[in-house]
């Protein structure tokens, strides 16, 4: 039997107490104060989930930090993979070079992922490689590929 004002379950009592507490808190706040509280809660949640990626000064010198390189590439003076010509000859040259590079298992992952851009028979090689030996090896692969007129080697060795 339910008596008005009495609760028959502990869970209901807790829930009702929580609702009453929230209700009394909200009635004392103006609309602008409620908005400020919500905004602060949202900002706190966002700062906890995203964190500050620039707080670590060592991160700026990390080999993974390439913001300056990306800024340099936006000026339009350097070729990007999007600049690859869509002629069948240029596509065949790029594919042949990529296949030859992948076959060399001694090359680093960076060398395997080097950018190869072909425009009218001129091949541009870009990106990081492990060392100067890899830079020379990728250039030699490109130069030996049928149809290549010239190689612009812009590869960047991580070590001399």
DSSP file (Angstrom, degrees, kcal/mol; ACC not computed):
  #  RESIDUE AA STRUCTURE BP1 BP2  ACC     N-H-->O    O-->H-N    N-H-->O    O-->H-N    TCO  KAPPA ALPHA  PHI   PSI    X-CA   Y-CA   Z-CA
    1    1 A X              0   0    0      0, 0.0     2,-0.5     0, 0.0     0, 0.0   0.000 360.0 360.0 360.0 131.4    0.0    0.0    0.0
    2    2 A X        -     0   0    0      3,-0.0     2,-0.5     6,-0.0     5,-0.1  -0.821 360.0-158.7 -96.0 127.4    1.4    3.4   -0.9
    3    3 A X    >   -     0   0    0     -2,-0.5     3,-2.4     3,-0.1     5,-0.0  -0.898  34.0-103.0-101.3 131.6    0.9    6.3    1.5
    4    4 A X  T 3  S+     0   0    0     -2,-0.5     3,-0.1     1,-0.3    -1,-0.0  -0.281 108.3  18.4 -55.9 133.1    1.1    9.7   -0.1
    5    5 A X  T 3  S+     0   0    0      1,-0.3     2,-0.3    -3,-0.0    -1,-0.3   0.240 105.8 102.5  90.5 -13.7    4.5   11.3    0.7
    6    6 A X    <   -     0   0    0     -3,-2.4     2,-0.4     2,-0.0    -1,-0.3  -0.789  61.5-144.6-102.5 146.4    6.0    7.9    1.6
    7    7 A X        -     0   0    0     -2,-0.3    -3,-0.0    -3,-0.1     3,-0.0  -0.919   6.7-161.6-112.4 137.0    8.4    6.0   -0.7
    8    8 A X  S    S+     0   0    0     -2,-0.4     2,-0.4     1,-0.1    -1,-0.1   0.464  74.0  53.9 -95.4  -1.2    8.4    2.3   -0.8
    9    9 A X     >  -     0   0    0      1,-0.1     4,-1.7     0, 0.0     5,-0.1  -0.997  68.7-141.2-137.7 137.2   11.8    1.8   -2.4
   10   10 A X  H  > S+     0   0    0     -2,-0.4     4,-2.2     1,-0.2     5,-0.2   0.875 105.3  56.4 -63.1 -38.3   15.2    3.1   -1.4
   11   11 A X  H  > S+     0   0    0      1,-0.2     4,-2.4     2,-0.2    -1,-0.2   0.882 106.1  50.2 -61.1 -39.2   16.1    3.8   -5.1
   12   12 A X  H  > S+     0   0    0      2,-0.2     4,-2.9     1,-0.2    -1,-0.2   0.888 108.5  53.0 -66.0 -37.4   13.1    6.0   -5.4
   13   13 A X  H  X S+     0   0    0     -4,-1.7     4,-2.3     2,-0.2    -2,-0.2   0.915 110.7  46.2 -64.0 -43.5   14.1    7.9   -2.3
   14   14 A X  H  X S+     0   0    0     -4,-2.2     4,-2.4     2,-0.2    -2,-0.2   0.931 113.8  48.4 -64.9 -45.0   17.6    8.6   -3.7
   15   15 A X  H  X S+     0   0    0     -4,-2.4     4,-2.5     1,-0.2    -2,-0.2   0.924 112.7  47.7 -61.5 -45.5   16.2    9.6   -7.0
   16   16 A X  H  X S+     0   0    0     -4,-2.9     4,-2.4     1,-0.2    -1,-0.2   0.888 111.6  50.8 -65.0 -38.4   13.6   11.9   -5.5
   17   17 A X  H  X S+     0   0    0     -4,-2.3     4,-2.3    -5,-0.2    -1,-0.2   0.905 111.1  48.6 -64.9 -40.8   16.2   13.5   -3.2
   18   18 A X  H  X S+     0   0    0     -4,-2.4     4,-2.6     2,-0.2     5,-0.2   0.924 111.9  48.5 -64.6 -44.5   18.5   14.1   -6.2
   19   19 A X  H  X S+     0   0    0     -4,-2.5     4,-2.6     1,-0.2    -2,-0.2   0.907 112.2  49.3 -62.4 -42.3   15.8   15.7   -8.2
   20   20 A X  H  X S+     0   0    0     -4,-2.4     4,-2.4     2,-0.2    -1,-0.2   0.897 111.6  49.0 -64.8 -40.0   14.7   17.9   -5.3
   21   21 A X  H  X S+     0   0    0     -4,-2.3     4,-1.9     2,-0.2    -2,-0.2   0.930 114.6  44.4 -65.4 -45.1   18.4   19.0   -4.8
   22   22 A X  H  X S+     0   0    0     -4,-2.6     4,-2.5     1,-0.2    -2,-0.2   0.903 113.0  52.4 -64.5 -40.2   18.9   19.8   -8.5
   23   23 A X  H  X S+     0   0    0     -4,-2.6     4,-1.8    -5,-0.2    -2,-0.2   0.908 110.1  47.0 -63.4 -43.0   15.5   21.5   -8.6
   24   24 A X  H  X S+     0   0    0     -4,-2.4     4,-0.8     1,-0.2    -1,-0.2   0.859 112.4  50.8 -69.9 -33.6   16.3   23.8   -5.7
   25   25 A X  H >X S+     0   0    0     -4,-1.9     3,-0.6     1,-0.2     4,-0.5   0.935 111.2  47.4 -65.8 -45.8   19.7   24.6   -7.1
   26   26 A X  H >< S+     0   0    0     -4,-2.5     3,-0.8     1,-0.2    -2,-0.2   0.819 105.4  59.1 -68.0 -31.2   18.3   25.6  -10.5
   27   27 A X  H 3< S+     0   0    0     -4,-1.8    -1,-0.2     1,-0.2    -2,-0.2   0.782 103.3  53.1 -69.1 -24.9   15.6   27.8   -9.0
   28   28 A X  H << S+     0   0    0     -4,-0.8     2,-0.3    -3,-0.6    -1,-0.2   0.601  97.7  80.2 -85.4 -11.5   18.1   30.0   -7.3
   29   29 A X  S << S-     0   0    0     -3,-0.8     2,-0.1    -4,-0.5    -4,-0.0  -0.755  75.0-132.1 -99.2 142.0   20.1   30.6  -10.5
   30   30 A X     >  -     0   0    0     -2,-0.3     4,-2.2     1,-0.1     5,-0.2  -0.366  33.8-101.7 -78.9 169.7   19.2   33.2  -13.1
   31   31 A X  H  > S+     0   0    0      1,-0.2     4,-2.2     2,-0.2     5,-0.2   0.905 123.5  50.2 -61.2 -42.2   19.2   32.1  -16.8
   32   32 A X  H  > S+     0   0    0      1,-0.2     4,-2.0     2,-0.2    -1,-0.2   0.877 109.9  50.8 -66.0 -36.3   22.6   33.9  -17.4
   33   33 A X  H  > S+     0   0    0      2,-0.2     4,-2.4     1,-0.2    -1,-0.2   0.884 108.8  51.9 -66.3 -37.7   24.1   32.1  -14.4
   34   34 A X  H  X S+     0   0    0     -4,-2.2     4,-2.5     2,-0.2    -2,-0.2   0.908 109.3  50.1 -63.3 -41.7   22.8   28.8  -15.7
   35   35 A X  H  X S+     0   0    0     -4,-2.2     4,-2.6     2,-0.2    -2,-0.2   0.895 110.1  50.2 -63.7 -40.0   24.4   29.5  -19.1
   36   36 A X  H  X S+     0   0    0     -4,-2.0     4,-2.6     2,-0.2     5,-0.2   0.920 110.8  49.0 -64.2 -43.5   27.7   30.3  -17.4
   37   37 A X  H  X S+     0   0    0     -4,-2.4     4,-2.3     1,-0.2    -2,-0.2   0.921 113.2  47.2 -62.3 -44.2   27.6   27.1  -15.3
   38   38 A X  H  X S+     0   0    0     -4,-2.5     4,-2.4     2,-0.2    -2,-0.2   0.911 112.3  49.8 -63.8 -42.4   26.9   25.1  -18.5
   39   39 A X  H  X S+     0   0    0     -4,-2.6     4,-2.8     2,-0.2    -2,-0.2   0.913 111.5  48.5 -63.9 -42.8   29.7   26.8  -20.4
   40   40 A X  H  X S+     0   0    0     -4,-2.6     4,-2.5     2,-0.2    -1,-0.2   0.906 111.5  49.6 -64.0 -41.3   32.2   26.2  -17.7
   41   41 A X  H  X S+     0   0    0     -4,-2.3     4,-2.2    -5,-0.2    -2,-0.2   0.909 112.2  48.5 -63.6 -41.0   31.2   22.6  -17.4
   42   42 A X  H  X S+     0   0    0     -4,-2.4     4,-2.5     2,-0.2    -2,-0.2   0.927 112.4  47.8 -64.8 -45.8   31.6   22.2  -21.2
   43   43 A X  H  X S+     0   0    0     -4,-2.8     4,-2.6     2,-0.2     5,-0.2   0.895 111.1  51.3 -62.5 -40.4   35.0   23.9  -21.3
   44   44 A X  H  X S+     0   0    0     -4,-2.5     4,-1.8     1,-0.2    -1,-0.2   0.918 111.3  48.0 -63.2 -42.7   36.2   21.8  -18.4
   45   45 A X  H  X S+     0   0    0     -4,-2.2     4,-1.9    -5,-0.2    -2,-0.2   0.913 112.5  48.4 -64.5 -42.4   35.1   18.6  -20.2
   46   46 A X  H  X S+     0   0    0     -4,-2.5     4,-2.7     1,-0.2     5,-0.4   0.909 110.5  50.3 -64.7 -42.2   36.8   19.7  -23.4
   47   47 A X  H  X S+     0   0    0     -4,-2.6     4,-1.5     1,-0.2    -1,-0.2   0.849 110.7  50.4 -67.5 -31.6   40.0   20.6  -21.8
   48   48 A X  H  < S+     0   0    0     -4,-1.8    -1,-0.2    -5,-0.2    -2,-0.2   0.875 115.8  41.4 -71.3 -36.6   40.1   17.2  -20.0
   49   49 A X  H  < S+     0   0    0     -4,-1.9    -2,-0.2    -5,-0.2    -3,-0.2   0.863 125.0  32.5 -81.6 -35.6   39.5   15.3  -23.2
   50   50 A X  H  < S-     0   0    0     -4,-2.7    -3,-0.2    -5,-0.2    -2,-0.2   0.847  87.4-170.2 -91.6 -35.5   41.7   17.3  -25.6
   51   51 A X     <  -     0   0    0     -4,-1.5     2,-0.7    -5,-0.4    -3,-0.1  -0.054  40.5 -66.5  69.2-179.9   44.6   18.3  -23.3
   52   52 A X    >   -     0   0    0      1,-0.1     3,-1.0     2,-0.0     4,-0.3  -0.915  43.1-173.3-109.8 107.3   47.2   20.8  -24.3
   53   53 A X  T 3  S+     0   0    0     -2,-0.7     3,-0.3     1,-0.2    -1,-0.1   0.671  83.2  52.5 -76.0 -16.2   49.4   19.4  -27.0
   54   54 A X  T 3  S+     0   0    0      1,-0.2    -1,-0.2     5,-0.1     6,-0.1   0.356  80.1  93.5 -99.9   4.6   51.9   22.3  -27.0
   55   55 A X  S <  S+     0   0    0     -3,-1.0     2,-0.7     1,-0.1    -1,-0.2   0.814  70.7  76.3 -68.7 -28.4   52.6   22.2  -23.3
   56   56 A X    >>  -     0   0    0     -3,-0.3     3,-1.4    -4,-0.3     4,-0.6  -0.743  66.6-160.8 -87.5 111.9   55.6   19.9  -23.7
   57   57 A X  G >4 S+     0   0    0     -2,-0.7     3,-0.7     1,-0.3     4,-0.5   0.789  90.8  62.3 -63.5 -25.4   58.6   22.0  -25.1
   58   58 A X  G >4 S+     0   0    0      1,-0.2     3,-0.7     2,-0.2     4,-0.3   0.746  89.7  70.1 -70.3 -21.5   60.2   18.8  -26.3
   59   59 A X  G X4 S+     0   0    0     -3,-1.4     3,-1.1     1,-0.2    -1,-0.2   0.839  90.1  60.4 -65.2 -31.9   57.3   18.2  -28.6
   60   60 A X  G << S+     0   0    0     -3,-0.7    -1,-0.2    -4,-0.6    -2,-0.2   0.804 109.0  42.6 -66.2 -28.1   58.4   21.1  -30.8
   61   61 A X  G <  S+     0   0    0     -3,-0.7    -1,-0.3    -4,-0.5    -2,-0.2   0.356  88.4 122.6 -98.6   5.7   61.7   19.4  -31.5
   62   62 A X  S X  S-     0   0    0     -3,-1.1     3,-1.4    -4,-0.3    -3,-0.0  -0.359  71.3-126.0 -65.9 144.7   60.1   16.0  -32.0
   63   63 A X  T 3  S+     0   0    0      1,-0.3    -1,-0.1     3,-0.0    -4,-0.0   0.709 112.0  60.7 -64.5 -17.2   60.8   14.3  -35.3
   64   64 A X  T 3  S+     0   0    0     -5,-0.1     2,-0.8     2,-0.0    -1,-0.3   0.670  82.5  93.3 -81.8 -16.4   57.0   13.9  -35.7
   65   65 A X    <   +     0   0    0     -3,-1.4     3,-0.1    -6,-0.2     4,-0.1  -0.677  40.8 153.2 -80.0 110.5   56.6   17.7  -35.5
   66   66 A X     >  +     0   0    0     -2,-0.8     4,-2.4     1,-0.1     5,-0.2  -0.031  23.0 124.3-130.0  32.4   56.5   18.9  -39.1
   67   67 A X  H  > S+     0   0    0      1,-0.2     4,-2.4     2,-0.2     5,-0.2   0.887  77.1  51.7 -60.6 -40.5   54.5   22.1  -39.0
   68   68 A X  H  > S+     0   0    0      1,-0.2     4,-2.3     2,-0.2    -1,-0.2   0.910 110.3  48.7 -64.7 -40.7   57.2   24.1  -40.6
   69   69 A X  H  > S+     0   0    0      2,-0.2     4,-2.0     1,-0.2    -2,-0.2   0.914 111.6  49.6 -64.5 -41.9   57.5   21.7  -43.4
   70   70 A X  H  X S+     0   0    0     -4,-2.4     4,-0.8     1,-0.2    -2,-0.2   0.887 110.6  50.2 -65.1 -38.0   53.8   21.7  -44.0
   71   71 A X  H >< S+     0   0    0     -4,-2.4     3,-0.8     1,-0.2     4,-0.4   0.912 109.6  51.5 -64.2 -42.5   53.7   25.5  -44.0
   72   72 A X  H >< S+     0   0    0     -4,-2.3     3,-1.1     1,-0.2     5,-0.3   0.882 107.1  53.9 -60.0 -39.6   56.6   25.5  -46.5
   73   73 A X  H >< S+     0   0    0     -4,-2.0     3,-0.8     1,-0.2    -1,-0.2   0.678  95.8  67.8 -72.9 -17.2   54.6   23.1  -48.8
   74   74 A X  T << S+     0   0    0     -4,-0.8    -1,-0.2    -3,-0.8    -2,-0.2   0.614  77.9  81.7 -77.8 -11.7   51.5   25.4  -48.8
   75   75 A X  T <  S-     0   0    0     -3,-1.1    -1,-0.2    -4,-0.4    -2,-0.1   0.617  99.0-123.7 -73.8 -10.2   53.2   28.1  -50.8
   76   76 A X  S <  S+     0   0    0     -3,-0.8    -1,-0.1     2,-0.2    -2,-0.1   0.360  87.9 102.0  87.9  -6.4   52.6   26.3  -54.1
   77   77 A X  S    S+     0   0    0     -5,-0.3     2,-0.4     2,-0.1    -4,-0.1   0.751  71.4  65.1 -82.5 -23.9   56.3   26.3  -55.1
   78   78 A X  S    S-     0   0    0     -6,-0.3     2,-0.2    -5,-0.2    -2,-0.2  -0.784  88.2-115.6-102.4 144.4   56.9   22.6  -54.1
   79   79 A X        -     0   0    0     -2,-0.4     2,-0.3    38,-0.1    -2,-0.1  -0.534  29.9-167.6 -77.8 140.9   55.2   19.7  -55.8
   80   80 A X    >   -     0   0    0     -2,-0.2     3,-2.6    -4,-0.1     4,-0.2  -0.799  40.5 -98.7-119.1 164.1   52.8   17.6  -53.9
   81   81 A X  G >  S+     0   0    0      1,-0.3     3,-1.6    -2,-0.3    37,-0.1   0.804 122.2  65.2 -54.4 -28.4   51.3   14.2  -54.8
   82   82 A X  G 3  S+     0   0    0      1,-0.3    -1,-0.3    35,-0.1    -3,-0.0   0.699  91.0  65.8 -66.3 -17.5   48.1   16.1  -55.9
   83   83 A X  G <  S+     0   0    0     -3,-2.6    -1,-0.3     2,-0.0    -2,-0.2   0.435  71.7 127.1 -84.8   0.5   50.3   17.7  -58.7
   84   84 A X    <   -     0   0    0     -3,-1.6    35,-0.2    -4,-0.2     2,-0.1  -0.359  65.4-118.6 -58.0 131.5   50.8   14.3  -60.3
   85   85 A X        -     0   0    0     33,-2.0    33,-0.1     1,-0.1    -1,-0.1  -0.409  11.1-138.2 -69.9 151.4   49.9   14.5  -64.0
   86   86 A X        +     0   0    0     -2,-0.1     2,-0.1     4,-0.1    -1,-0.1   0.183  61.1 123.5 -98.2  16.3   47.0   12.2  -65.1
   87   87 A X  S  > S-     0   0    0      1,-0.1     4,-2.3     4,-0.0     5,-0.2  -0.503  70.3-123.9 -75.1 149.9   48.6   11.1  -68.4
   88   88 A X  H  > S+     0   0    0      1,-0.2     4,-2.2     2,-0.2     5,-0.2   0.858 110.5  54.7 -63.7 -34.1   49.0    7.4  -68.8
   89   89 A X  H  > S+     0   0    0      2,-0.2     4,-2.1     1,-0.2    -1,-0.2   0.929 110.3  44.9 -65.2 -44.9   52.8    7.7  -69.3
   90   90 A X  H  > S+     0   0    0      2,-0.2     4,-2.4     1,-0.2    -2,-0.2   0.887 113.0  50.9 -67.0 -38.8   53.3    9.7  -66.1
   91   91 A X  H  X S+     0   0    0     -4,-2.3     4,-2.5     1,-0.2    -1,-0.2   0.908 110.3  49.9 -64.7 -41.3   51.1    7.3  -64.1
   92   92 A X  H  X S+     0   0    0     -4,-2.2     4,-2.5    -5,-0.2    -2,-0.2   0.897 110.4  50.3 -64.2 -40.8   53.1    4.3  -65.5
   93   93 A X  H  X S+     0   0    0     -4,-2.1     4,-2.4     2,-0.2     5,-0.2   0.949 112.1  46.5 -62.6 -48.9   56.4    5.9  -64.5
   94   94 A X  H  X S+     0   0    0     -4,-2.4     4,-2.5     1,-0.2    -2,-0.2   0.917 113.8  48.6 -60.4 -44.2   55.2    6.6  -61.0
   95   95 A X  H  X S+     0   0    0     -4,-2.5     4,-2.5     2,-0.2    -1,-0.2   0.896 111.0  50.3 -64.0 -40.8   53.8    3.1  -60.6
   96   96 A X  H  X S+     0   0    0     -4,-2.5     4,-2.1     2,-0.2    -1,-0.2   0.912 112.2  46.8 -65.3 -42.0   57.0    1.5  -61.9
   97   97 A X  H  X S+     0   0    0     -4,-2.4     4,-2.5     2,-0.2    -2,-0.2   0.937 112.2  50.4 -64.1 -45.8   59.2    3.5  -59.5
   98   98 A X  H  X S+     0   0    0     -4,-2.5     4,-2.5     1,-0.2    -2,-0.2   0.918 110.5  49.5 -60.0 -44.3   56.9    2.7  -56.6
   99   99 A X  H  X S+     0   0    0     -4,-2.5     4,-1.6     1,-0.2    -1,-0.2   0.899 111.5  48.9 -62.3 -40.5   57.0   -1.0  -57.4
  100  100 A X  H  X S+     0   0    0     -4,-2.1     4,-0.8     2,-0.2    -1,-0.2   0.897 111.6  49.2 -66.2 -39.7   60.8   -0.9  -57.6
  101  101 A X  H >< S+     0   0    0     -4,-2.5     3,-0.9     1,-0.2     6,-0.2   0.924 109.7  51.1 -65.0 -44.5   61.1    0.9  -54.3
  102  102 A X  H 3< S+     0   0    0     -4,-2.5    -1,-0.2     1,-0.2    -2,-0.2   0.830 102.2  61.5 -64.1 -32.1   58.8   -1.5  -52.5
  103  103 A X  H 3< S+     0   0    0     -4,-1.6     2,-1.4    -5,-0.2    -1,-0.2   0.767  85.1  83.6 -66.3 -24.7   60.9   -4.5  -53.8
  104  104 A X    X<  -     0   0    0     -3,-0.9     3,-1.4    -4,-0.8    -1,-0.1  -0.656  58.2-179.5 -83.0  93.4   63.9   -3.2  -51.9
  105  105 A X  T 3  S+     0   0    0     -2,-1.4    -1,-0.2     1,-0.3    -2,-0.1   0.671  73.8  69.3 -68.9 -17.0   63.2   -4.6  -48.5
  106  106 A X  T 3  S+     0   0    0     -3,-0.1    -1,-0.3     2,-0.0     2,-0.1   0.663  80.6  96.7 -76.1 -15.1   66.5   -3.1  -47.1
  107  107 A X  S <  S-     0   0    0     -3,-1.4    22,-0.0    -6,-0.2    -6,-0.0  -0.417  81.2-109.0 -75.3 151.3   65.0    0.4  -47.5
  108  108 A X     >  -     0   0    0     -2,-0.1     4,-2.2     1,-0.1     5,-0.2  -0.202  27.7-106.2 -72.2 167.3   63.4    2.1  -44.4
  109  109 A X  H  > S+     0   0    0      1,-0.2     4,-1.5     2,-0.2    -1,-0.1   0.878 122.5  56.4 -61.2 -38.6   59.7    2.6  -44.1
  110  110 A X  H  4 S+     0   0    0      1,-0.2     3,-0.3     2,-0.2    -1,-0.2   0.926 107.1  48.1 -59.3 -44.9   60.3    6.3  -44.7
  111  111 A X  H >4 S+     0   0    0      1,-0.2     3,-1.4     2,-0.2    -2,-0.2   0.898 109.1  53.2 -64.1 -40.1   61.9    5.5  -48.1
  112  112 A X  H 3< S+     0   0    0     -4,-2.2    -1,-0.2     1,-0.3    -2,-0.2   0.794 112.6  46.1 -63.3 -26.9   59.0    3.1  -49.0
  113  113 A X  T 3< S+     0   0    0     -4,-1.5    -1,-0.3    -3,-0.3    -2,-0.2   0.256  82.0 134.4-100.4  11.5   56.7    6.0  -48.3
  114  114 A X    <   -     0   0    0     -3,-1.4     2,-0.4    -4,-0.1    13,-0.2  -0.265  63.5-107.1 -60.3 147.4   58.6    8.7  -50.2
  115  115 A X  E     -A  126   0A   0     11,-2.8    11,-2.1     2,-0.0     2,-0.5  -0.627  32.6-167.1 -78.4 132.2   56.5   10.9  -52.4
  116  116 A X  E     +A  125   0A   0     -2,-0.4     2,-0.5     9,-0.2     9,-0.2  -0.973   9.1 177.7-123.2 114.5   56.9   10.2  -56.1
  117  117 A X  E     -A  124   0A   0      7,-2.4     7,-3.1    -2,-0.5     2,-0.5  -0.974   7.5-167.3-123.3 123.5   55.5   12.8  -58.4
  118  118 A X  E     +A  123   0A   0     -2,-0.5   -33,-2.0     5,-0.2     2,-0.4  -0.946  10.3 172.1-117.2 128.1   55.8   12.6  -62.2
  119  119 A X  E >  S-A  122   0A   0      3,-2.4     3,-1.9    -2,-0.5   -35,-0.1  -0.944  75.4 -24.5-135.7 112.8   55.0   15.5  -64.6
  120  120 A X  T 3  S-     0   0    0     -2,-0.4     3,-0.1     1,-0.3    -1,-0.0   0.850 126.9 -48.8  55.7  38.9   55.8   15.2  -68.3
  121  121 A X  T 3  S+     0   0    0      1,-0.2    28,-2.6    28,-0.1    29,-1.2   0.337 112.5 118.5  86.1  -7.9   58.6   12.6  -67.6
  122  122 A X  E <   -Ab 119 150A   0     -3,-1.9    -3,-2.4    27,-0.2     2,-0.5  -0.840  51.8-153.9 -94.0 122.7   60.2   14.6  -64.8
  123  123 A X  E     -Ab 118 151A   0     27,-2.8    29,-3.5    -2,-0.6     2,-0.5  -0.831   6.1-162.4-101.7 130.1   60.1   12.8  -61.5
  124  124 A X  E     -Ab 117 152A   0     -7,-3.1    -7,-2.4    -2,-0.5     2,-0.5  -0.957   4.1-160.8-110.4 126.8   60.2   14.6  -58.2
  125  125 A X  E     +Ab 116 153A   0     27,-2.4    29,-2.7    -2,-0.5     2,-0.3  -0.928  19.9 169.9-106.7 127.3   61.2   12.6  -55.1
  126  126 A X  E     +Ab 115 154A   0    -11,-2.1   -11,-2.8    -2,-0.5    29,-0.2  -0.956  22.7  54.9-138.6 155.3   60.1   14.2  -51.8
  127  127 A X  E    S- b   0 155A   0     27,-0.6    29,-2.7    -2,-0.3     2,-0.2  -0.442  80.2 -46.6 116.7 174.5   60.0   13.3  -48.1
  128  128 A X  E     - b   0 156A   0     27,-0.2     2,-0.3    -2,-0.1    29,-0.2  -0.512  47.1-177.9 -80.1 147.1   62.2   12.0  -45.3
  129  129 A X  E     - b   0 157A   0     27,-2.0    29,-2.3    -2,-0.2    30,-0.2  -0.906  38.0-109.2-133.8 165.3   64.5    9.0  -45.7
  130  130 A X  E    S-     0   0A   0     -2,-0.3    29,-1.3    27,-0.2     2,-0.3   0.890  86.2 -23.0 -65.4 -40.7   66.8    7.4  -43.2
  131  131 A X  E  > S- b   0 159A   0     27,-0.2     4,-1.7    26,-0.2     3,-0.2  -0.920  72.2 -81.5-160.1 179.8   70.1    8.5  -44.7
  132  132 A X  H  > S+     0   0    0     27,-0.5     4,-2.3    -2,-0.3     5,-0.2   0.795 120.4  61.2 -65.8 -29.5   72.0    9.8  -47.7
  133  133 A X  H  > S+     0   0    0      2,-0.2     4,-2.3     1,-0.2    -1,-0.2   0.925 105.9  46.1 -64.2 -44.1   72.5    6.2  -49.0
  134  134 A X  H  > S+     0   0    0      2,-0.2     4,-2.6     1,-0.2     5,-0.2   0.890 109.5  55.1 -64.7 -38.6   68.7    5.8  -49.3
  135  135 A X  H  X S+     0   0    0     -4,-1.7     4,-1.8     1,-0.2    -2,-0.2   0.938 111.9  43.4 -58.6 -47.0   68.4    9.2  -50.9
  136  136 A X  H  X S+     0   0    0     -4,-2.3     4,-2.4     1,-0.2    -2,-0.2   0.866 111.9  54.3 -66.9 -37.2   70.9    8.1  -53.6
  137  137 A X  H  X S+     0   0    0     -4,-2.3     4,-2.2     2,-0.2    -2,-0.2   0.913 108.7  47.5 -65.8 -42.6   69.3    4.6  -54.0
  138  138 A X  H  X S+     0   0    0     -4,-2.6     4,-2.2     2,-0.2    -1,-0.2   0.884 111.5  51.3 -65.8 -37.4   65.9    6.1  -54.7
  139  139 A X  H  X S+     0   0    0     -4,-1.8     4,-2.7    -5,-0.2    -2,-0.2   0.930 109.6  49.7 -63.8 -44.1   67.3    8.5  -57.2
  140  140 A X  H  X S+     0   0    0     -4,-2.4     4,-1.8     1,-0.2    -2,-0.2   0.897 109.6  51.6 -62.1 -40.4   69.1    5.6  -59.0
  141  141 A X  H  X S+     0   0    0     -4,-2.2     4,-0.6     1,-0.2    -1,-0.2   0.933 112.3  46.2 -60.6 -45.8   65.9    3.6  -59.1
  142  142 A X  H >< S+     0   0    0     -4,-2.2     3,-1.0     1,-0.2    -2,-0.2   0.914 110.8  51.9 -64.5 -43.0   64.0    6.6  -60.6
  143  143 A X  H 3< S+     0   0    0     -4,-2.7    -1,-0.2     1,-0.2    -2,-0.2   0.821 108.1  52.1 -65.1 -30.9   66.8    7.3  -63.2
  144  144 A X  H 3< S+     0   0    0     -4,-1.8    -1,-0.2    -5,-0.2     2,-0.2   0.607  86.0 107.3 -79.9 -12.0   66.8    3.7  -64.4
  145  145 A X  S X< S-     0   0    0     -3,-1.0     3,-1.7    -4,-0.6     2,-0.1  -0.497  80.8-107.7 -75.3 132.9   63.0    3.7  -64.9
  146  146 A X  T 3  S+     0   0    0      1,-0.2    -1,-0.1    -2,-0.2     3,-0.1  -0.341 101.6  23.1 -60.9 131.4   61.9    3.7  -68.6
  147  147 A X  T 3  S+     0   0    0      1,-0.3     2,-0.5    -2,-0.1    -1,-0.2   0.255  83.9 132.5  98.7 -10.9   60.4    7.1  -69.6
  148  148 A X    <   +     0   0    0     -3,-1.7    -1,-0.3    -6,-0.2   -26,-0.2  -0.628  27.4 177.2 -78.9 124.9   62.1    9.2  -67.0
  149  149 A X        -     0   0    0    -28,-2.6     2,-0.3    -2,-0.5   -27,-0.2   0.801  67.3  -1.7 -91.9 -36.3   63.7   12.4  -68.5
  150  150 A X  E     -b  122   0A   0    -29,-1.2   -27,-2.8    -8,-0.0     2,-0.5  -0.991  58.9-141.8-156.0 151.3   64.9   14.0  -65.3
  151  151 A X  E     -b  123   0A   0     -2,-0.3     2,-0.8   -29,-0.2   -27,-0.2  -0.985   4.2-163.6-123.4 125.3   64.9   13.4  -61.5
  152  152 A X  E     -b  124   0A   0    -29,-3.5   -27,-2.4    -2,-0.5     2,-1.0  -0.894  15.8-159.4-104.6 100.4   64.5   16.2  -59.0
  153  153 A X  E     +b  125   0A   0     -2,-0.8   -27,-0.1   -29,-0.2   -29,-0.1  -0.715  28.8 156.6 -90.2 102.5   65.7   14.6  -55.7
  154  154 A X  E     +b  126   0A   0    -29,-2.7   -27,-0.6    -2,-1.0    -1,-0.1   0.095  25.4 141.0-108.3  19.3   64.2   16.6  -52.8
  155  155 A X  E     -b  127   0A   0    -29,-0.2     2,-0.6   -20,-0.1   -27,-0.2  -0.328  44.5-141.4 -63.8 146.0   64.5   13.7  -50.3
  156  156 A X  E     -b  128   0A   0    -29,-2.7   -27,-2.0   -21,-0.0     2,-0.1  -0.911   8.4-144.6-116.5 105.2   65.6   14.7  -46.8
  157  157 A X  E     -b  129   0A   0     -2,-0.6   -27,-0.2   -29,-0.2   -26,-0.2  -0.448   3.3-150.6 -67.8 137.9   68.0   12.3  -45.0
  158  158 A X  E    S+     0   0A   0    -29,-2.3     2,-0.3     1,-0.2   -27,-0.2   0.842  87.4  26.3 -75.0 -34.0   67.4   12.1  -41.3
  159  159 A X  E      b  131   0A   0    -29,-1.3   -27,-0.5   -30,-0.2    -1,-0.2  -0.954 360.0 360.0-127.2 149.7   71.1   11.4  -40.7
  160  160 A X              0   0    0     -2,-0.3   -29,-0.1   -29,-0.2    -3,-0.0   0.500 360.0 360.0 -64.9 360.0   74.0   12.3  -42.9
